[in-house]
Amino acid sequence: MYSTSGDEESLVPCKKTEADFESLDARHYRYEIFCERYLAHGNGSRAAREAGFPGKYSGTIASRLLKREDVKMTLEAMRAEAIKRNDIDIDYVVANLRAEAEDFSPGSSQANRIKATELLGKWLGMFKDNTASITLPTDRPCKVFIGIDEERI
């Protein structure tokens, strides 16, 4: 299902043949191909075209497919399989991000260090949304901004 060759990333799914999907009808075959291609490059519109959906509506089709529960479950199962196969866990990811954030060698860039630090901060939950939703007695939702300077109001 996934490529393990040295010249391709091991998280990139291999293309399946029709024979691999004999028990699936044509629609589910295309859904499966869509999921494989979406995981390979993350572009929904391109994945839809590669799965055989009409190119003119590929963006709309990709959006709809990504909202389907069966497609979500298939994507999650494929991701979990890739993670298990490659022995990737949160400790590995955090260790690599931290190493990149602290790398001041000549080949490293400030942009890479900033991005790694940002990703670590997001994982730790340091960047929370500064809005909250409340319900007023009129049952109409309202956004409240937290932490705004009173001088700016």
Buried (B, 14 or more C-beta within 10 A) or exposed (E): EBBEEEEEEEBBBBEEEEEEBEEEEEEEBBBBBBBBBBBBEEBBBBBBBBBEBEEEEBBBBBEEBBEEEEBEEBBEEBEEBBEEEBEBEEEEEBEEBEEBBEEEEEEBEEEEBEBBBBBBEEEEEEEEEEEEEEEEEEEEEEEEEEEEEEEEE
